[in-house]
Amino acid sequence: MTTMVDASGSAPARWLRIVPDTMTMTGRVLRLARRDPDELLVGLLLPTMMMLLFVYVFGGAIEVGTDYLSYATPGVILLCAGYGAANTAIALVQDSALGIMDRFRSMPVAGATVLAGHVLASVLKNLVTTTIVLAVAALIGFRSDAGPLAWLGAVGVVTAYIAAITCVATLVGVVARTPAAAGGLGFFMLFLPYVSSAFVPPETMPAWLRGVAENQPVTPVIETVRGLLVGLGSDGAPVGDLGPTAAVALIWCASLAVVSLVAAAWVFARRGR
């Protein structure tokens, strides 16, 4: 009798297993990623290629008032992490297309754990990507005088950004019908950092574009990470109090994550019914 009640979803037993079920779903997504050579190859090559491209191809022609490697590294970190997080949308659409989501709905598993597993797996995978970017940057000369607390703060902000973009991707993944449609978010996230302070100071942009660059979510995140790691602002000068910028960055990340995840859970449950 207990099994029948749990399977029907009318008992709270499945909610008591939300943590272990989330860990199971996270492990599943990570195993699938490990078995996908294309994803592994992109995860290794994209950060390396982007770092080398900006430093050795564009760096010599861009004047930012300081060493361009120090200036651009936080931007490359956010670019690669955002693109990788956005690919969660494709993974969710593929699960739906293969009928796996229908199988999960028929099991005594809370729908939230399915989505949470994708989110946690994305955060873990993209923190690895961030490590690769930093390793490549260090090999070609990047140095940071940041102390342990500053490094911890930078990792925390990057993690919050990855989680926020993953939550947006989760919403796209449960709404989109095809992998091509879901992939549009990855394309968008690949170019969004260009319209920010990631690679050039917003002051060098046309007035209308400067307003966009200064008031979109990526800019305060990059400014916070750059300030923590190398102590520089968007103009290449030493940065002052990072508190207000960090607060704006975290508010952006939290808002995107909460709104997107709540909407994704609602759509996921509605489609299940």
PyRosetta script that sets phi, psi and omega in degrees:
from pyrosetta import init, pose_from_sequence

init()
pose = pose_from_sequence("MTTMVDASGSAPARWLRIVPDTMTMTGRVLRLARRDPDELLVGLLLPTMMMLLFVYVFGGAIEVGTDYLSYATPGVILLCAGYGAANTAIALVQDSALGIMDRFRSMPVAGATVLAGHVLASVLKNLVTTTIVLAVAALIGFRSDAGPLAWLGAVGVVTAYIAAITCVATLVGVVARTPAAAGGLGFFMLFLPYVSSAFVPPETMPAWLRGVAENQPVTPVIETVRGLLVGLGSDGAPVGDLGPTAAVALIWCASLAVVSLVAAAWVFARRGR")
pose.set_psi(1, -41.0)
pose.set_omega(1, -179.4)
pose.set_phi(2, -61.9)
pose.set_psi(2, -41.2)
pose.set_omega(2, -178.9)
pose.set_phi(3, -62.9)
pose.set_psi(3, -41.8)
pose.set_omega(3, -179.6)
pose.set_phi(4, -64.7)
pose.set_psi(4, -39.4)
pose.set_omega(4, 179.9)
pose.set_phi(5, -66.7)
pose.set_psi(5, -43.8)
pose.set_omega(5, -179.8)
pose.set_phi(6, -64.4)
pose.set_psi(6, -42.2)
pose.set_omega(6, -177.3)
pose.set_phi(7, -65.8)
pose.set_psi(7, -31.0)
pose.set_omega(7, 179.8)
pose.set_phi(8, -74.6)
pose.set_psi(8, -13.9)
pose.set_omega(8, 178.7)
pose.set_phi(9, 82.6)
pose.set_psi(9, 9.0)
pose.set_omega(9, -177.0)
pose.set_phi(10, -88.9)
pose.set_psi(10, -9.3)
pose.set_omega(10, -179.5)
pose.set_phi(11, -106.8)
pose.set_psi(11, 155.5)
pose.set_omega(11, -178.0)
pose.set_phi(12, -80.2)
pose.set_psi(12, 3.6)
pose.set_omega(12, -174.3)
pose.set_phi(13, -58.1)
pose.set_psi(13, -40.3)
pose.set_omega(13, -177.0)
pose.set_phi(14, -65.6)
pose.set_psi(14, -28.0)
pose.set_omega(14, 178.9)
pose.set_phi(15, -73.9)
pose.set_psi(15, -22.7)
pose.set_omega(15, 176.4)
pose.set_phi(16, -72.9)
pose.set_psi(16, -17.6)
pose.set_omega(16, -179.9)
pose.set_phi(17, -103.1)
pose.set_psi(17, 20.3)
pose.set_omega(17, -172.1)
pose.set_phi(18, -65.1)
pose.set_psi(18, -35.7)
pose.set_omega(18, 179.8)
pose.set_phi(19, -71.2)
pose.set_psi(19, -53.2)
pose.set_omega(19, 178.5)
pose.set_phi(20, -62.9)
pose.set_psi(20, -35.3)
pose.set_omega(20, 177.8)
pose.set_phi(21, -66.1)
pose.set_psi(21, -38.0)
pose.set_omega(21, 176.9)
pose.set_phi(22, -63.6)
pose.set_psi(22, -40.9)
pose.set_omega(22, 177.6)
pose.set_phi(23, -63.5)
pose.set_psi(23, -38.4)
pose.set_omega(23, 177.9)
pose.set_phi(24, -63.6)
pose.set_psi(24, -45.0)
pose.set_omega(24, 179.4)
pose.set_phi(25, -65.4)
pose.set_psi(25, -38.3)
pose.set_omega(25, 177.5)
pose.set_phi(26, -63.0)
pose.set_psi(26, -44.6)
pose.set_omega(26, 178.2)
pose.set_phi(27, -61.5)
pose.set_psi(27, -38.0)
pose.set_omega(27, 178.1)
pose.set_phi(28, -61.7)
pose.set_psi(28, -46.5)
pose.set_omega(28, -179.0)
pose.set_phi(29, -64.4)
pose.set_psi(29, -40.0)
pose.set_omega(29, 179.6)
pose.set_phi(30, -66.2)
pose.set_psi(30, -37.9)
pose.set_omega(30, 177.7)
pose.set_phi(31, -65.9)
pose.set_psi(31, -40.7)
pose.set_omega(31, 177.6)
pose.set_phi(32, -62.4)
pose.set_psi(32, -40.5)
pose.set_omega(32, 179.2)
pose.set_phi(33, -64.9)
pose.set_psi(33, -38.6)
pose.set_omega(33, -179.9)
pose.set_phi(34, -66.5)
pose.set_psi(34, -28.5)
pose.set_omega(34, -178.8)
pose.set_phi(35, -88.2)
pose.set_psi(35, -3.5)
pose.set_omega(35, -178.8)
pose.set_phi(36, -100.7)
pose.set_psi(36, 100.6)
pose.set_omega(36, -177.2)
pose.set_phi(37, -63.4)
pose.set_psi(37, -31.3)
pose.set_omega(37, 180.0)
pose.set_phi(38, -64.9)
pose.set_psi(38, -44.9)
pose.set_omega(38, -179.6)
pose.set_phi(39, -65.9)
pose.set_psi(39, -40.3)
pose.set_omega(39, 178.7)
pose.set_phi(40, -63.3)
pose.set_psi(40, -41.7)
pose.set_omega(40, -178.7)
pose.set_phi(41, -64.7)
pose.set_psi(41, -44.9)
pose.set_omega(41, 178.9)
pose.set_phi(42, -64.3)
pose.set_psi(42, -41.2)
pose.set_omega(42, 179.9)
pose.set_phi(43, -61.8)
pose.set_psi(43, -29.9)
pose.set_omega(43, 179.4)
pose.set_phi(44, -87.6)
pose.set_psi(44, -41.4)
pose.set_omega(44, -172.9)
pose.set_phi(45, -83.9)
pose.set_psi(45, -37.5)
pose.set_omega(45, -175.7)
pose.set_phi(46, -58.8)
pose.set_psi(46, -50.6)
pose.set_omega(46, 179.2)
pose.set_phi(47, -59.7)
pose.set_psi(47, -40.1)
pose.set_omega(47, -179.3)
pose.set_phi(48, -64.6)
pose.set_psi(48, -47.1)
pose.set_omega(48, -178.2)
pose.set_phi(49, -65.8)
pose.set_psi(49, -41.1)
pose.set_omega(49, -179.1)
pose.set_phi(50, -65.0)
pose.set_psi(50, -41.6)
pose.set_omega(50, 179.6)
pose.set_phi(51, -62.7)
pose.set_psi(51, -47.2)
pose.set_omega(51, -179.1)
pose.set_phi(52, -66.5)
pose.set_psi(52, -36.7)
pose.set_omega(52, -179.9)
pose.set_phi(53, -62.0)
pose.set_psi(53, -49.9)
pose.set_omega(53, -175.6)
pose.set_phi(54, -70.5)
pose.set_psi(54, -35.5)
pose.set_omega(54, -177.0)
pose.set_phi(55, -78.0)
pose.set_psi(55, -45.9)
pose.set_omega(55, -171.6)
pose.set_phi(56, -96.0)
pose.set_psi(56, -23.1)
pose.set_omega(56, 179.6)
pose.set_phi(57, -96.3)
pose.set_psi(57, -50.0)
pose.set_omega(57, -176.5)
pose.set_phi(58, -94.6)
pose.set_psi(58, -27.5)
pose.set_omega(58, -171.6)
pose.set_phi(59, -57.3)
pose.set_psi(59, -38.3)
pose.set_omega(59, -178.0)
pose.set_phi(60, -70.1)
pose.set_psi(60, -19.2)
pose.set_omega(60, -176.6)
pose.set_phi(61, -102.2)
pose.set_psi(61, -3.5)
pose.set_omega(61, -175.8)
pose.set_phi(62, -111.4)
pose.set_psi(62, 126.0)
pose.set_omega(62, -179.5)
pose.set_phi(63, -104.8)
pose.set_psi(63, 115.6)
pose.set_omega(63, -179.2)
pose.set_phi(64, -122.3)
pose.set_psi(64, 8.1)
pose.set_omega(64, 176.9)
pose.set_phi(65, 84.4)
pose.set_psi(65, 3.8)
pose.set_omega(65, 179.1)
pose.set_phi(66, -158.7)
pose.set_psi(66, -178.0)
pose.set_omega(66, 177.2)
pose.set_phi(67, -60.5)
pose.set_psi(67, 125.2)
pose.set_omega(67, -172.8)
pose.set_phi(68, -68.4)
pose.set_psi(68, -30.8)
pose.set_omega(68, 177.8)
pose.set_phi(69, -60.8)
pose.set_psi(69, -43.9)
pose.set_omega(69, 177.9)
pose.set_phi(70, -64.7)
pose.set_psi(70, -37.1)
pose.set_omega(70, -178.0)
pose.set_phi(71, -70.9)
pose.set_psi(71, -41.7)
pose.set_omega(71, -169.8)
pose.set_phi(72, -87.4)
pose.set_psi(72, -22.8)
pose.set_omega(72, -175.2)
pose.set_phi(73, -54.9)
pose.set_psi(73, -47.6)
pose.set_omega(73, 177.5)
pose.set_phi(74, -59.5)
pose.set_psi(74, -35.1)
pose.set_omega(74, 178.5)
pose.set_phi(75, -65.9)
pose.set_psi(75, -42.1)
pose.set_omega(75, 178.5)
pose.set_phi(76, -65.1)
pose.set_psi(76, -38.3)
pose.set_omega(76, 177.1)
pose.set_phi(77, -57.9)
pose.set_psi(77, -48.8)
pose.set_omega(77, -178.2)
pose.set_phi(78, -69.8)
pose.set_psi(78, -36.0)
pose.set_omega(78, 179.1)
pose.set_phi(79, -62.6)
pose.set_psi(79, -50.2)
pose.set_omega(79, -177.9)
pose.set_phi(80, -68.4)
pose.set_psi(80, -40.4)
pose.set_omega(80, -179.7)
pose.set_phi(81, -66.3)
pose.set_psi(81, -41.7)
pose.set_omega(81, 179.4)
pose.set_phi(82, -65.8)
pose.set_psi(82, -40.0)
pose.set_omega(82, 178.3)
pose.set_phi(83, -65.2)
pose.set_psi(83, -44.1)
pose.set_omega(83, 179.6)
pose.set_phi(84, -64.4)
pose.set_psi(84, -41.3)
pose.set_omega(84, 179.1)
pose.set_phi(85, -64.4)
pose.set_psi(85, -36.3)
pose.set_omega(85, -178.8)
pose.set_phi(86, -65.3)
pose.set_psi(86, -23.9)
pose.set_omega(86, -179.9)
pose.set_phi(87, -69.0)
pose.set_psi(87, -10.2)
pose.set_omega(87, 174.2)
pose.set_phi(88, -58.1)
pose.set_psi(88, -33.0)
pose.set_omega(88, 179.5)
pose.set_phi(89, -59.8)
pose.set_psi(89, -41.9)
pose.set_omega(89, 179.8)
pose.set_phi(90, -65.7)
pose.set_psi(90, -41.5)
pose.set_omega(90, 179.9)
pose.set_phi(91, -60.9)
pose.set_psi(91, -40.1)
pose.set_omega(91, 179.8)
pose.set_phi(92, -67.7)
pose.set_psi(92, -41.4)
pose.set_omega(92, 178.2)
pose.set_phi(93, -63.8)
pose.set_psi(93, -40.2)
pose.set_omega(93, 179.0)
pose.set_phi(94, -64.3)
pose.set_psi(94, -39.1)
pose.set_omega(94, 176.4)
pose.set_phi(95, -60.7)
pose.set_psi(95, -42.0)
pose.set_omega(95, 179.4)
pose.set_phi(96, -66.5)
pose.set_psi(96, -41.6)
pose.set_omega(96, -178.3)
pose.set_phi(97, -65.1)
pose.set_psi(97, -32.4)
pose.set_omega(97, -179.2)
pose.set_phi(98, -84.5)
pose.set_psi(98, -3.2)
pose.set_omega(98, 179.3)
pose.set_phi(99, 83.4)
pose.set_psi(99, 6.2)
pose.set_omega(99, -177.8)
pose.set_phi(100, -68.4)
pose.set_psi(100, -37.5)
pose.set_omega(100, 179.6)
pose.set_phi(101, -62.3)
pose.set_psi(101, -39.5)
pose.set_omega(101, 177.6)
pose.set_phi(102, -64.0)
pose.set_psi(102, -36.6)
pose.set_omega(102, 177.8)
pose.set_phi(103, -65.0)
pose.set_psi(103, -42.5)
pose.set_omega(103, 178.9)
pose.set_phi(104, -63.2)
pose.set_psi(104, -38.4)
pose.set_omega(104, -179.2)
pose.set_phi(105, -65.8)
pose.set_psi(105, -26.2)
pose.set_omega(105, 180.0)
pose.set_phi(106, -83.2)
pose.set_psi(106, -6.0)
pose.set_omega(106, -178.0)
pose.set_phi(107, -100.5)
pose.set_psi(107, 159.3)
pose.set_omega(107, 177.5)
pose.set_phi(108, -76.6)
pose.set_psi(108, 60.8)
pose.set_omega(108, -177.7)
pose.set_phi(109, -127.4)
pose.set_psi(109, 131.1)
pose.set_omega(109, 177.7)
pose.set_phi(110, -66.1)
pose.set_psi(110, 134.3)
pose.set_omega(110, -179.1)
pose.set_phi(111, -58.8)
pose.set_psi(111, -30.5)
pose.set_omega(111, -179.3)
pose.set_phi(112, -61.6)
pose.set_psi(112, -30.8)
pose.set_omega(112, -178.5)
pose.set_phi(113, -70.5)
pose.set_psi(113, -30.7)
pose.set_omega(113, 177.7)
pose.set_phi(114, -64.3)
pose.set_psi(114, -46.5)
pose.set_omega(114, 179.4)
pose.set_phi(115, -69.9)
pose.set_psi(115, -41.4)
pose.set_omega(115, -180.0)
pose.set_phi(116, -62.4)
pose.set_psi(116, -34.8)
pose.set_omega(116, 177.9)
pose.set_phi(117, -62.2)
pose.set_psi(117, -41.2)
pose.set_omega(117, 177.1)
pose.set_phi(118, -65.1)
pose.set_psi(118, -39.9)
pose.set_omega(118, -178.5)
pose.set_phi(119, -65.4)
pose.set_psi(119, -49.0)
pose.set_omega(119, -178.7)
pose.set_phi(120, -63.7)
pose.set_psi(120, -41.4)
pose.set_omega(120, 179.0)
pose.set_phi(121, -62.8)
pose.set_psi(121, -39.6)
pose.set_omega(121, 178.5)
pose.set_phi(122, -63.4)
pose.set_psi(122, -43.0)
pose.set_omega(122, 179.2)
pose.set_phi(123, -60.5)
pose.set_psi(123, -45.0)
pose.set_omega(123, -179.0)
pose.set_phi(124, -64.7)
pose.set_psi(124, -45.5)
pose.set_omega(124, -179.3)
pose.set_phi(125, -62.5)
pose.set_psi(125, -41.1)
pose.set_omega(125, -174.9)
pose.set_phi(126, -81.4)
pose.set_psi(126, -18.8)
pose.set_omega(126, 168.9)
pose.set_phi(127, -69.0)
pose.set_psi(127, -32.2)
pose.set_omega(127, 173.4)
pose.set_phi(128, -65.0)
pose.set_psi(128, -42.2)
pose.set_omega(128, 176.6)
pose.set_phi(129, -59.9)
pose.set_psi(129, -41.5)
pose.set_omega(129, 177.7)
pose.set_phi(130, -61.1)
pose.set_psi(130, -40.1)
pose.set_omega(130, 177.8)
pose.set_phi(131, -63.1)
pose.set_psi(131, -39.0)
pose.set_omega(131, 178.5)
pose.set_phi(132, -64.0)
pose.set_psi(132, -44.4)
pose.set_omega(132, 178.8)
pose.set_phi(133, -58.9)
pose.set_psi(133, -46.5)
pose.set_omega(133, -179.2)
pose.set_phi(134, -65.4)
pose.set_psi(134, -37.2)
pose.set_omega(134, 179.1)
pose.set_phi(135, -65.3)
pose.set_psi(135, -44.0)
pose.set_omega(135, 178.1)
pose.set_phi(136, -64.3)
pose.set_psi(136, -42.5)
pose.set_omega(136, 178.6)
pose.set_phi(137, -60.7)
pose.set_psi(137, -41.9)
pose.set_omega(137, 179.4)
pose.set_phi(138, -64.8)
pose.set_psi(138, -37.4)
pose.set_omega(138, -179.8)
pose.set_phi(139, -65.1)
pose.set_psi(139, -30.6)
pose.set_omega(139, -178.1)
pose.set_phi(140, -101.3)
pose.set_psi(140, 10.3)
pose.set_omega(140, 170.0)
pose.set_phi(141, 119.5)
pose.set_psi(141, 1.6)
pose.set_omega(141, -179.9)
pose.set_phi(142, -70.1)
pose.set_psi(142, 132.4)
pose.set_omega(142, 177.0)
pose.set_phi(143, -134.7)
pose.set_psi(143, 143.8)
pose.set_omega(143, 179.2)
pose.set_phi(144, -128.9)
pose.set_psi(144, 135.6)
pose.set_omega(144, 176.1)
pose.set_phi(145, -94.4)
pose.set_psi(145, 10.0)
pose.set_omega(145, -176.8)
pose.set_phi(146, -65.8)
pose.set_psi(146, 143.9)
pose.set_omega(146, 176.2)
pose.set_phi(147, -84.4)
pose.set_psi(147, 178.1)
pose.set_omega(147, -178.5)
pose.set_phi(148, -56.6)
pose.set_psi(148, -41.3)
pose.set_omega(148, -179.1)
pose.set_phi(149, -66.8)
pose.set_psi(149, -39.1)
pose.set_omega(149, 178.2)
pose.set_phi(150, -65.5)
pose.set_psi(150, -41.6)
pose.set_omega(150, 177.1)
pose.set_phi(151, -63.1)
pose.set_psi(151, -42.6)
pose.set_omega(151, 179.1)
pose.set_phi(152, -62.5)
pose.set_psi(152, -40.4)
pose.set_omega(152, 177.5)
pose.set_phi(153, -64.4)
pose.set_psi(153, -41.9)
pose.set_omega(153, 179.3)
pose.set_phi(154, -63.3)
pose.set_psi(154, -44.0)
pose.set_omega(154, 178.1)
pose.set_phi(155, -63.1)
pose.set_psi(155, -38.6)
pose.set_omega(155, 178.7)
pose.set_phi(156, -63.6)
pose.set_psi(156, -42.4)
pose.set_omega(156, -180.0)
pose.set_phi(157, -67.7)
pose.set_psi(157, -42.6)
pose.set_omega(157, 177.7)
pose.set_phi(158, -61.9)
pose.set_psi(158, -41.8)
pose.set_omega(158, 178.8)
pose.set_phi(159, -62.6)
pose.set_psi(159, -41.5)
pose.set_omega(159, 178.2)
pose.set_phi(160, -63.5)
pose.set_psi(160, -38.9)
pose.set_omega(160, 178.7)
pose.set_phi(161, -65.9)
pose.set_psi(161, -45.2)
pose.set_omega(161, 178.8)
pose.set_phi(162, -60.3)
pose.set_psi(162, -44.4)
pose.set_omega(162, 179.8)
pose.set_phi(163, -62.4)
pose.set_psi(163, -40.3)
pose.set_omega(163, -179.7)
pose.set_phi(164, -64.5)
pose.set_psi(164, -47.5)
pose.set_omega(164, -179.8)
pose.set_phi(165, -66.0)
pose.set_psi(165, -35.8)
pose.set_omega(165, 177.8)
pose.set_phi(166, -64.3)
pose.set_psi(166, -38.9)
pose.set_omega(166, 178.1)
pose.set_phi(167, -65.4)
pose.set_psi(167, -40.1)
pose.set_omega(167, 174.7)
pose.set_phi(168, -61.6)
pose.set_psi(168, -42.9)
pose.set_omega(168, 179.4)
pose.set_phi(169, -64.6)
pose.set_psi(169, -33.9)
pose.set_omega(169, 177.7)
pose.set_phi(170, -63.6)
pose.set_psi(170, -42.7)
pose.set_omega(170, 176.7)
pose.set_phi(171, -62.5)
pose.set_psi(171, -45.1)
pose.set_omega(171, 178.2)
pose.set_phi(172, -61.2)
pose.set_psi(172, -40.4)
pose.set_omega(172, -177.3)
pose.set_phi(173, -65.5)
pose.set_psi(173, -33.2)
pose.set_omega(173, 179.7)
pose.set_phi(174, -85.8)
pose.set_psi(174, -14.3)
pose.set_omega(174, 178.3)
pose.set_phi(175, -94.6)
pose.set_psi(175, -40.5)
pose.set_omega(175, -175.9)
pose.set_phi(176, -66.3)
pose.set_psi(176, 151.9)
pose.set_omega(176, -178.6)
pose.set_phi(177, -101.8)
pose.set_psi(177, -24.0)
pose.set_omega(177, -176.6)
pose.set_phi(178, -131.8)
pose.set_psi(178, 154.5)
pose.set_omega(178, 175.9)
pose.set_phi(179, -59.1)
pose.set_psi(179, -33.5)
pose.set_omega(179, 179.7)
pose.set_phi(180, -64.0)
pose.set_psi(180, -42.0)
pose.set_omega(180, 178.5)
pose.set_phi(181, -66.0)
pose.set_psi(181, -42.1)
pose.set_omega(181, 178.9)
pose.set_phi(182, -65.4)
pose.set_psi(182, -33.0)
pose.set_omega(182, -179.7)
pose.set_phi(183, -66.6)
pose.set_psi(183, -15.4)
pose.set_omega(183, 178.2)
pose.set_phi(184, -60.5)
pose.set_psi(184, -31.8)
pose.set_omega(184, 179.0)
pose.set_phi(185, -66.9)
pose.set_psi(185, -38.9)
pose.set_omega(185, 177.2)
pose.set_phi(186, -62.2)
pose.set_psi(186, -40.6)
pose.set_omega(186, 176.9)
pose.set_phi(187, -62.0)
pose.set_psi(187, -42.7)
pose.set_omega(187, 179.5)
pose.set_phi(188, -63.5)
pose.set_psi(188, -45.0)
pose.set_omega(188, -177.9)
pose.set_phi(189, -70.5)
pose.set_psi(189, -23.5)
pose.set_omega(189, 177.4)
pose.set_phi(190, -69.2)
pose.set_psi(190, -28.2)
pose.set_omega(190, -176.5)
pose.set_phi(191, -107.0)
pose.set_psi(191, -16.3)
pose.set_omega(191, -178.8)
pose.set_phi(192, -57.4)
pose.set_psi(192, -42.0)
pose.set_omega(192, 179.9)
pose.set_phi(193, -61.7)
pose.set_psi(193, -22.5)
pose.set_omega(193, 178.5)
pose.set_phi(194, -65.1)
pose.set_psi(194, -31.9)
pose.set_omega(194, 179.1)
pose.set_phi(195, -94.9)
pose.set_psi(195, 58.9)
pose.set_omega(195, 179.8)
pose.set_phi(196, -157.7)
pose.set_psi(196, -166.1)
pose.set_omega(196, 177.9)
pose.set_phi(197, -92.5)
pose.set_psi(197, 20.7)
pose.set_omega(197, -175.5)
pose.set_phi(198, -65.5)
pose.set_psi(198, -44.2)
pose.set_omega(198, -170.8)
pose.set_phi(199, -122.8)
pose.set_psi(199, -19.0)
pose.set_omega(199, 174.7)
pose.set_phi(200, -143.8)
pose.set_psi(200, 152.6)
pose.set_omega(200, 176.1)
pose.set_phi(201, -64.2)
pose.set_psi(201, 136.5)
pose.set_omega(201, 177.6)
pose.set_phi(202, -57.1)
pose.set_psi(202, -24.9)
pose.set_omega(202, 180.0)
pose.set_phi(203, -61.2)
pose.set_psi(203, -20.9)
pose.set_omega(203, -179.0)
pose.set_phi(204, -85.7)
pose.set_psi(204, -5.5)
pose.set_omega(204, -177.1)
pose.set_phi(205, -90.4)
pose.set_psi(205, 159.9)
pose.set_omega(205, 172.7)
pose.set_phi(206, -57.5)
pose.set_psi(206, 155.1)
pose.set_omega(206, -173.3)
pose.set_phi(207, -55.7)
pose.set_psi(207, -44.4)
pose.set_omega(207, -177.1)
pose.set_phi(208, -67.6)
pose.set_psi(208, -36.0)
pose.set_omega(208, -179.8)
pose.set_phi(209, -77.9)
pose.set_psi(209, -30.9)
pose.set_omega(209, 177.7)
pose.set_phi(210, -61.9)
pose.set_psi(210, -39.3)
pose.set_omega(210, 177.9)
pose.set_phi(211, -60.9)
pose.set_psi(211, -39.5)
pose.set_omega(211, 177.1)
pose.set_phi(212, -66.2)
pose.set_psi(212, -46.1)
pose.set_omega(212, -176.8)
pose.set_phi(213, -62.0)
pose.set_psi(213, -37.9)
pose.set_omega(213, -175.8)
pose.set_phi(214, -80.1)
pose.set_psi(214, -14.4)
pose.set_omega(214, -173.5)
pose.set_phi(215, -124.8)
pose.set_psi(215, 21.1)
pose.set_omega(215, 175.3)
pose.set_phi(216, -105.0)
pose.set_psi(216, 160.1)
pose.set_omega(216, -170.6)
pose.set_phi(217, -60.5)
pose.set_psi(217, -32.8)
pose.set_omega(217, -173.4)
pose.set_phi(218, -67.0)
pose.set_psi(218, -36.0)
pose.set_omega(218, -174.0)
pose.set_phi(219, -60.6)
pose.set_psi(219, -52.0)
pose.set_omega(219, 179.2)
pose.set_phi(220, -63.7)
pose.set_psi(220, -30.4)
pose.set_omega(220, 177.4)
pose.set_phi(221, -66.2)
pose.set_psi(221, -46.7)
pose.set_omega(221, 179.5)
pose.set_phi(222, -65.0)
pose.set_psi(222, -42.3)
pose.set_omega(222, 179.6)
pose.set_phi(223, -61.2)
pose.set_psi(223, -37.6)
pose.set_omega(223, 179.2)
pose.set_phi(224, -68.6)
pose.set_psi(224, -47.0)
pose.set_omega(224, -178.9)
pose.set_phi(225, -64.8)
pose.set_psi(225, -43.3)
pose.set_omega(225, 179.2)
pose.set_phi(226, -63.9)
pose.set_psi(226, -42.4)
pose.set_omega(226, 179.5)
pose.set_phi(227, -64.0)
pose.set_psi(227, -38.6)
pose.set_omega(227, -179.3)
pose.set_phi(228, -71.2)
pose.set_psi(228, -39.8)
pose.set_omega(228, -174.1)
pose.set_phi(229, -84.3)
pose.set_psi(229, -41.9)
pose.set_omega(229, -175.0)
pose.set_phi(230, -125.0)
pose.set_psi(230, -0.2)
pose.set_omega(230, 175.6)
pose.set_phi(231, 68.0)
pose.set_psi(231, 28.1)
pose.set_omega(231, -177.9)
pose.set_phi(232, -117.1)
pose.set_psi(232, 150.9)
pose.set_omega(232, 173.6)
pose.set_phi(233, -97.6)
pose.set_psi(233, -174.2)
pose.set_omega(233, -177.5)
pose.set_phi(234, -66.1)
pose.set_psi(234, -20.8)
pose.set_omega(234, 179.1)
pose.set_phi(235, -93.3)
pose.set_psi(235, 5.8)
pose.set_omega(235, 179.6)
pose.set_phi(236, 83.1)
pose.set_psi(236, -0.8)
pose.set_omega(236, 179.6)
pose.set_phi(237, -90.9)
pose.set_psi(237, 158.4)
pose.set_omega(237, 177.3)
pose.set_phi(238, -55.7)
pose.set_psi(238, 137.7)
pose.set_omega(238, -175.9)
pose.set_phi(239, -89.3)
pose.set_psi(239, 151.8)
pose.set_omega(239, 178.5)
pose.set_phi(240, -96.1)
pose.set_psi(240, -124.7)
pose.set_omega(240, -178.6)
pose.set_phi(241, -72.3)
pose.set_psi(241, 119.8)
pose.set_omega(241, -178.7)
pose.set_phi(242, -89.8)
pose.set_psi(242, -6.4)
pose.set_omega(242, -174.4)
pose.set_phi(243, -53.7)
pose.set_psi(243, -55.0)
pose.set_omega(243, -179.0)
pose.set_phi(244, -61.0)
pose.set_psi(244, -40.9)
pose.set_omega(244, 179.9)
pose.set_phi(245, -64.9)
pose.set_psi(245, -43.6)
pose.set_omega(245, 178.7)
pose.set_phi(246, -62.8)
pose.set_psi(246, -38.7)
pose.set_omega(246, 179.5)
pose.set_phi(247, -63.3)
pose.set_psi(247, -43.7)
pose.set_omega(247, 178.5)
pose.set_phi(248, -62.8)
pose.set_psi(248, -42.6)
pose.set_omega(248, -179.9)
pose.set_phi(249, -60.3)
pose.set_psi(249, -46.3)
pose.set_omega(249, -178.0)
pose.set_phi(250, -70.1)
pose.set_psi(250, -34.1)
pose.set_omega(250, 176.7)
pose.set_phi(251, -65.2)
pose.set_psi(251, -43.3)
pose.set_omega(251, 176.2)
pose.set_phi(252, -57.7)
pose.set_psi(252, -49.7)
pose.set_omega(252, -176.7)
pose.set_phi(253, -62.8)
pose.set_psi(253, -46.1)
pose.set_omega(253, -178.5)
pose.set_phi(254, -64.6)
pose.set_psi(254, -41.6)
pose.set_omega(254, -179.1)
pose.set_phi(255, -63.7)
pose.set_psi(255, -47.4)
pose.set_omega(255, 179.1)
pose.set_phi(256, -61.2)
pose.set_psi(256, -42.5)
pose.set_omega(256, -176.9)
pose.set_phi(257, -66.2)
pose.set_psi(257, -49.0)
pose.set_omega(257, -175.7)
pose.set_phi(258, -65.7)
pose.set_psi(258, -50.0)
pose.set_omega(258, -177.5)
pose.set_phi(259, -62.1)
pose.set_psi(259, -45.1)
pose.set_omega(259, -177.0)
pose.set_phi(260, -67.7)
pose.set_psi(260, -42.0)
pose.set_omega(260, -176.5)
pose.set_phi(261, -70.5)
pose.set_psi(261, -39.8)
pose.set_omega(261, 177.0)
pose.set_phi(262, -63.1)
pose.set_psi(262, -43.8)
pose.set_omega(262, 179.0)
pose.set_phi(263, -65.0)
pose.set_psi(263, -40.2)
pose.set_omega(263, 179.6)
pose.set_phi(264, -64.1)
pose.set_psi(264, -42.4)
pose.set_omega(264, 179.2)
pose.set_phi(265, -64.2)
pose.set_psi(265, -38.6)
pose.set_omega(265, 179.0)
pose.set_phi(266, -65.2)
pose.set_psi(266, -46.3)
pose.set_omega(266, 179.5)
pose.set_phi(267, -64.0)
pose.set_psi(267, -42.5)
pose.set_omega(267, -178.9)
pose.set_phi(268, -61.5)
pose.set_psi(268, -44.9)
pose.set_omega(268, 179.9)
pose.set_phi(269, -67.6)
pose.set_psi(269, -39.5)
pose.set_omega(269, -179.0)
pose.set_phi(270, -64.9)
pose.set_psi(270, -40.8)
pose.set_omega(270, 178.3)
pose.set_phi(271, -67.8)
pose.set_psi(271, -31.8)
pose.set_omega(271, 177.7)
pose.set_phi(272, -65.0)
pose.set_psi(272, -36.0)
pose.set_omega(272, 178.6)
pose.set_phi(273, -74.4)
pose.dump_pdb("model.pdb")
